[in-house]
């Protein structure tokens, strides 16, 4: 069965109507095609931040739930002056130091006049901009929640409910619980 691109686009949540380049690569990803019908945790990351160890917990969360319609998407940002200017160094830190397997994308701006259109839309829908590195937006269809960067210390992130539910049920049932200390910076 053939489905037109306009049909696919109309079924896609606004926050997924973007093409993004993978970290340290020329390959691009159509977010709608890749992640439609999934709950997604968008995270603006930084390699030289007190919160950088959260990569471990985020990877654990991704590994545990990736087969249950849940994704973690990382977007490095230097808006808080704690990211390398070299995507190769960022990719190396993610892969070698923290074993990150969840999708990481190009370095972008997440706040201010230079904010990437994706992050501008996330901020508008959640009614808040990232306050620091590792700020999180939980997206399930058109529902967007902002989650404080201080929550979710490495290894203490888990789901309260099953994310494998149908998209309709997930909208009501998905609840992320972030355990952990409020340290870092």
PAZAPA-4460 file (N, C-alpha, C; in steps of 0.05 Angstrom, whole numbers, plus 32768, in hexadecimal, padded with zeros to 4 digits):
% residues 185
    n_x    n_y    n_z   ca_x   ca_y   ca_z    c_x    c_y    c_z   seq   type   mol
   8011   7FE8   8000   8000   8000   8000   8012   8019   8000     1      X     A
   800B   802C   7FEF   801B   8044   7FED   800E   805A   7FFE     2      X     A
   801E   8067   800E   8014   807E   801F   8024   8096   8017     3      X     A
   8017   80AC   8011   8025   80C4   8008   8033   80D1   801F     4      X     A
   8048   80E0   8019   8058   80EF   802D   8046   8102   803C     5      X     A
   8033   810F   802F   8021   8122   803D   8010   8114   8051     6      X     A
   8007   80FB   804B   7FF7   80EC   805F   8008   80E5   8077     7      X     A
   8021   80DC   8072   8033   80D6   8088   8038   80EF   8099     8      X     A
   803E   8105   808C   8043   811E   809B   802B   8127   80AB     9      X     A
   8013   8123   80A1   7FFB   812C   80AF   7FF6   811A   80C8    10      X     A
   8000   8101   80C8   7FFD   80EF   80DE   8013   80F2   80F3    11      X     A
   8026   8102   80ED   803E   8105   80FE   803A   811C   8111    12      X     A
   8042   8118   812B   8041   812F   813D   8054   8145   8134    13      X     A
   804C   815E   8139   805C   8175   8130   807A   8173   8138    14      X     A
   807F   8169   8150   809A   8169   815A   80AC   8154   814C    15      X     A
   80A0   8144   813B   80AF   8130   812C   80B1   8137   810E    16      X     A
   80A8   814E   8106   80A8   8156   80EA   80C3   8164   80E4    17      X     A
   80D9   8157   80EA   80F3   8162   80E6   8106   814C   80DB    18      X     A
   8119   8155   80CC   8130   8144   80C3   8148   814D   80D5    19      X     A
   8155   813A   80E0   816C   8141   80F1   8184   8130   80E9    20      X     A
   819C   813C   80EA   81B4   812E   80E3   81BF   811F   80FC    21      X     A
   81C7   8106   80F8   81D3   80F7   810E   81ED   8104   8116    22      X     A
   81F4   8100   812F   820D   810B   813B   8225   8101   812C    23      X     A
   8237   8113   8125   8250   810D   8118   824C   80FC   80FE    24      X     A
   8238   8103   80EF   8231   80F4   80D7   8223   8107   80C3    25      X     A
   8222   80FE   80AA   8212   810D   8096   81F7   8101   8092    26      X     A
   81F2   80EA   809F   81D8   80DC   809D   81C2   80EB   80AB    27      X     A
   81AB   80EF   809E   8195   80FC   80AA   817F   80E8   80B1    28      X     A
   816E   80F0   80C4   8158   80DF   80CD   813E   80F0   80CB    29      X     A
   812A   80E5   80BF   810F   80F0   80BF   8102   80E8   80D9    30      X     A
   8100   80FA   80EC   80F6   80F3   8106   80DA   80E6   8106    31      X     A
   80C9   80EF   80F3   80AF   80E4   80F2   80B0   80C7   80E9    32      X     A
   80BE   80C1   80D4   80C0   80A6   80CB   80CD   8093   80E0    33      X     A
   80E1   809D   80EE   80F0   808D   8100   80E2   8089   811B    34      X     A
   80D3   809E   8124   80C9   809D   8140   80AB   80A2   8144    35      X     A
   809C   80A3   812E   807F   80A6   8131   8074   8090   8142    36      X     A
   8060   8095   8152   8053   8081   8164   8065   8078   817B    37      X     A
   8079   8087   8181   808A   8080   8198   8089   8096   81AD    38      X     A
   808D   808F   81C6   8091   80A3   81DA   80AF   80AA   81D8    39      X     A
   80B5   80C4   81DA   80D1   80CD   81D6   80D9   80E0   81EC    40      X     A
   80F1   80DB   81F6   80FE   80ED   8209   8113   80FC   81FA    41      X     A
   810F   8116   81F5   8122   8128   81E8   8134   8133   81FE    42      X     A
   814E   8132   81FA   8161   813B   820F   8176   814C   8201    43      X     A
   817A   8165   820B   8191   8175   8202   81A8   816E   8214    44      X     A
   81BE   8164   8207   81D4   8159   8216   81ED   816B   8214    45      X     A
   8200   8166   8225   821A   8174   8225   822F   8161   8230    46      X     A
   8246   8162   8224   825C   814F   822A   826C   8158   8243    47      X     A
   826B   8171   824A   827D   817B   8260   826C   8187   8277    48      X     A
   8257   8179   827E   8243   8184   8292   8243   8171   82AA    49      X     A
   823C   817B   82C1   8238   816A   82D9   8222   8155   82D5    50      X     A
   8210   815A   82C2   81FA   8147   82BD   8202   8133   82A8    51      X     A
   8219   8135   829C   8221   8123   8286   821F   8105   828E    52      X     A
   8224   80FD   82A7   8220   80E1   82AE   8203   80D7   82AB    53      X     A
   81F0   80E9   82A6   81D5   80E0   82A0   81D3   80D0   8287    54      X     A
   81E8   80D1   8276   81E8   80C1   825E   81E5   80A3   8265    55      X     A
   81F0   809A   827C   81EE   807E   8284   81D1   8077   828A    56      X     A
   81C3   8088   8299   81A7   8082   829F   8195   8084   8287    57      X     A
   819B   8097   8276   818B   809A   825D   818F   8081   824B    58      X     A
   81A7   8078   8249   81AD   8060   8239   819F   8047   8245    59      X     A
   819F   8045   8260   8192   802F   826D   8173   8030   8267    60      X     A
   8168   8048   8269   814C   804B   8263   8145   8044   8247    61      X     A
   8156   804D   8234   8152   8047   8218   8154   8029   8213    62      X     A
   8169   801C   821E   816D   7FFF   821A   8155   7FEF   8225    63      X     A
   814B   7FF7   823B   8135   7FE9   8247   811B   7FEC   8238    64      X     A
   8116   8003   822C   80FB   8008   8220   80FB   800D   8202    65      X     A
   8111   800B   81F5   8112   8010   81D8   8100   7FFE   81C8    66      X     A
   80FB   7FE6   81D1   80EA   7FD3   81C3   80CC   7FD6   81CC    67      X     A
   80C7   7FEA   81DC   80AC   7FEF   81E6   80A2   800B   81DE    68      X     A
   80AA   8013   81C6   80A1   802C   81BB   80AB   8045   81CA    69      X     A
   80C3   8044   81D5   80CE   805B   81E3   80EA   8061   81D8    70      X     A
   80F0   807A   81D4   810A   8082   81CA   8115   8099   81DB    71      X     A
   8130   809A   81DC   813E   80B1   81E7   814D   80BD   81CF    72      X     A
   814A   80D6   81CB   8158   80E4   81B5   8169   80FA   81C2    73      X     A
   8183   80F9   81BD   8196   810D   81C8   819E   8122   81B4    74      X     A
   819E   813B   81BD   81A6   8152   81AC   81BB   8162   81BB    75      X     A
   81D5   815E   81B5   81E9   816E   81C2   81E5   818C   81BD    76      X     A
   81EB   819C   81D1   81E8   81B9   81CE   81FE   81C7   81DE    77      X     A
   8208   81DC   81D2   821D   81EC   81E0   8211   8206   81EB    78      X     A
   81F7   8207   81EE   81EA   8220   81F8   81F3   8227   8214    79      X     A
   81FD   8214   8223   8206   8219   823E   8224   8216   8240    80      X     A
   8232   8217   8229   824F   8217   8227   825C   81FE   8234    81      X     A
   824F   81E7   8230   825A   81CE   823B   825A   81B7   8227    82      X     A
   825B   81BE   820D   825C   81AA   81F8   8275   81AF   81E7    83      X     A
   8281   8199   81DD   8297   819C   81CA   828E   81AA   81B1    84      X     A
   82A0   81B8   81A4   829B   81C3   8189   82A0   81AE   8173    85      X     A
   82A8   8197   817B   82AF   8181   8169   829C   816A   816D    86      X     A
   828A   8164   815A   8276   814E   815D   8284   8133   8160    87      X     A
   829C   8130   8155   82AB   8118   8158   82B2   8112   8176    88      X     A
   82B9   8127   8184   82BF   8124   81A1   82A6   811E   81B1    89      X     A
   8290   812A   81A9   8276   8125   81B6   826E   8108   81B2    90      X     A
   8270   80FF   8199   8269   80E3   8193   827A   80CF   81A2    91      X     A
   8294   80D5   81A3   82A7   80C4   81B1   82A0   80C2   81CF    92      X     A
   829A   80D8   81DC   8292   80D8   81F8   8279   80C7   81FC    93      X     A
   8265   80CC   81EB   824B   80BD   81ED   8250   809F   81EB    94      X     A
   825E   8097   81D5   8261   807B   81CF   8275   806D   81E1    95      X     A
   828D   8078   81E5   82A2   806B   81F3   82A0   806D   8212    96      X     A
   8299   8085   821B   8297   8089   8238   827D   807F   8244    97      X     A
   8267   8084   8236   824D   807D   8241   823E   8067   8233    98      X     A
   8248   805D   821D   823B   8047   820E   8220   804E   8203    99      X     A
   821D   8067   81FB   8203   8070   81F1   81FD   8063   81D6   100      X     A
   81E5   8057   81D5   81DC   804A   81BC   81C2   8059   81B2   101      X     A
   81B6   8068   81C4   819E   8077   81BB   81A6   808C   81A7   102      X     A
   8194   8094   8195   819B   80A6   8180   81A4   80C1   818A   103      X     A
   81BB   80CA   8180   81C6   80E4   8186   81C7   80F3   816C   104      X     A
   81C0   810D   816D   81BE   811D   8155   81D1   8134   8156   105      X     A
   81D1   8143   8140   81E3   815A   813D   81E1   816E   8154   106      X     A
   81F6   817C   8159   81F7   8191   816D   81E5   81A8   8164   107      X     A
   81D3   81B0   8176   81C0   81C6   816F   81BE   81D9   8186   108      X     A
   81B2   81F0   8181   81AB   8203   8196   818F   81FC   81A0   109      X     A
   818B   81FD   81BA   8171   81F6   81C5   8161   820C   81D2   110      X     A
   816D   8224   81D2   815F   823B   81DE   8167   8255   81D0   111      X     A
   8158   8269   81D4   815F   8284   81C9   8157   8286   81AC   112      X     A
   8161   829C   81A0   815A   82A3   8185   8165   828E   8171   113      X     A
   817B   8280   8178   8187   826D   8166   817C   8250   816B   114      X     A
   8168   824D   817C   815E   8233   8182   8155   8224   8169   115      X     A
   815C   820A   8168   8154   81F9   8152   8135   81F8   8151   116      X     A
   8129   81F8   8139   810B   81F7   8138   80FE   81E1   8148   117      X     A
   810B   81CA   8149   8101   81B3   8159   80FF   81BC   8177   118      X     A
   8114   81C7   8181   8114   81CF   819D   8102   81E7   81A2   119      X     A
   8100   81F8   818F   80ED   820F   8191   80D1   8204   8195   120      X     A
   80CA   81F0   8185   80AF   81E4   8186   80AB   81D4   81A1   121      X     A
   80BF   81C5   81A9   80BD   81B7   81C3   80B8   81CB   81D9   122      X     A
   80C8   81E1   81D9   80C5   81F5   81EE   80AA   8202   81EE   123      X     A
   80A0   8207   81D6   8085   8214   81D3   8070   8201   81DE   124      X     A
   8071   81E7   81D7   805C   81D4   81DF   805E   81CF   81FE   125      X     A
   8076   81CF   8209   8079   81CA   8226   8078   81E4   8236   126      X     A
   8078   81FA   8228   8077   8215   8235   8090   821A   8246   127      X     A
   80A7   820F   823E   80C0   8215   824C   80D8   820D   823A   128      X     A
   80ED   821D   823D   8105   8217   822E   8118   8207   8240   129      X     A
   812C   81FA   8234   8140   81EC   8245   814E   8200   8257   130      X     A
   814F   81F9   8270   815C   820A   8284   817A   8204   8286   131      X     A
   8182   81EC   827E   819D   81E3   8280   81A1   81CB   826E   132      X     A
   81B8   81BF   826F   81BD   81A6   8261   81AD   818F   826D   133      X     A
   81A7   817B   825D   8198   8164   8265   817B   816B   826D   134      X     A
   8170   8180   8262   8154   8186   8265   8145   8172   8253   135      X     A
   812F   8169   825C   8121   8153   824E   8104   815B   8247   136      X     A
   80FD   8153   822F   80E1   8156   8226   80D7   813A   8220   137      X     A
   80C2   8132   822D   80B5   8119   8228   809E   811D   8215   138      X     A
   809E   8110   81FE   808A   8114   81EA   807B   80FA   81E4   139      X     A
   8061   80FB   81E5   8051   80E5   81DE   803A   80F0   81CC   140      X     A
   803D   80EB   81B2   802C   80F7   819E   802F   8116   81A0   141      X     A
   801A   8125   81A5   801C   8142   81A7   8020   814C   81C4   142      X     A
   8020   813A   81D7   8023   8141   81F3   8041   8145   81F9   143      X     A
   8048   815C   8203   8064   8162   8209   8067   816A   8227   144      X     A
   8079   815D   8235   807E   8163   8251   809B   816B   8253   145      X     A
   80A1   8180   8262   80BD   8188   8268   80C5   817C   8282   146      X     A
   80DD   8171   8283   80E7   8164   829B   8102   8171   82A3   147      X     A
   8104   8179   82BC   811C   8187   82C6   8135   8176   82C1   148      X     A
   814A   8184   82BA   8164   8176   82B5   8170   816A   82CD   149      X     A
   8169   8173   82E5   8175   8169   82FD   8169   814E   8305   150      X     A
   8152   8147   82F9   8146   812D   82FE   8151   8118   82EC   151      X     A
   8154   8100   82F5   815D   80EB   82E4   817A   80E6   82E6   152      X     A
   8186   80E6   82FE   81A2   80E0   8300   81A8   80C4   82F5   153      X     A
   81C0   80C0   82EC   81C8   80A7   82DF   81BF   808F   82EE   154      X     A
   81B2   807D   82DF   81AA   8063   82EA   8191   8063   82FA   155      X     A
   8184   8079   82FD   816C   807A   830E   8154   8085   82FF   156      X     A
   8152   807C   82E6   813B   8085   82D6   812A   806C   82D0   157      X     A
   8110   806E   82D3   80FF   8057   82CD   80E3   8060   82C7   158      X     A
   80D4   804D   82BB   80B9   8052   82B5   80A6   8049   82CA   159      X     A
   8091   8058   82CF   807D   8050   82E2   8068   803D   82D5   160      X     A
   8065   8040   82BB   8050   8030   82AE   805C   8025   8294   161      X     A
   804E   8013   8287   8057   8005   826F   8055   8018   8257   162      X     A
   806C   801D   824A   806B   802E   8232   8065   801E   8219   163      X     A
   8060   8004   821C   805A   7FF3   8205   803C   7FF5   81FE   164      X     A
   802D   8004   820C   8011   8006   8207   800C   8014   81EC   165      X     A
   7FF3   8011   81E2   7FEC   801E   81C9   7FF0   803C   81CB   166      X     A
   7FF3   804A   81B5   7FF7   8067   81B7   7FE0   8075   81C5   167      X     A
   7FC8   806C   81C2   7FB1   8078   81D0   7FB3   8074   81EE   168      X     A
   7FBA   805C   81F6   7FBD   8056   8213   7FD5   8064   821E   169      X     A
   7FEB   8065   820F   8004   8071   8218   8000   808E   8220   170      X     A
   7FEF   809C   8211   7FEA   80B8   8217   7FE1   80BC   8234   171      X     A
   7FD0   80A9   823D   7FC7   80AA   8259   7FDA   809C   826C   172      X     A
   7FE6   8087   8264   7FF5   8076   8276   8012   807D   827A   173      X     A
   801E   808A   8266   803B   808E   8268   8042   80A2   827E   174      X     A
   8051   8099   828F   805A   80AA   82A5   8077   80A4   82AB   175      X     A
   8088   80B6   82A8   80A4   80B1   82AD   80AB   80BB   82C9   176      X     A
   80BA   80AB   82D7   80C2   80B2   82F2   80E0   80B6   82F2   177      X     A
   80E9   80CC   82FA   8106   80D1   82FC   810D   80D1   831A   178      X     A
   811D   80BE   8321   8128   80BC   833C   8143   80C9   833D   179      X     A
   814C   80D0   8353   8168   80D9   8354   816C   80F2   8364   180      X     A
   8185   80F8   8367   818D   810F   8376   818A   8128   8364   181      X     A
   818D   813E   8370   818B   8158   8361   81A6   8165   8361   182      X     A
   81BA   8155   835B   81D5   8160   835A   81DF   8161   833D   183      X     A
   81F3   816F   8339   81FF   8171   831E   8200   818E   8316   184      X     A
   8208   8193   82FD   8209   81AF   82F5   821B   81B1   82DF   185      X     A
***
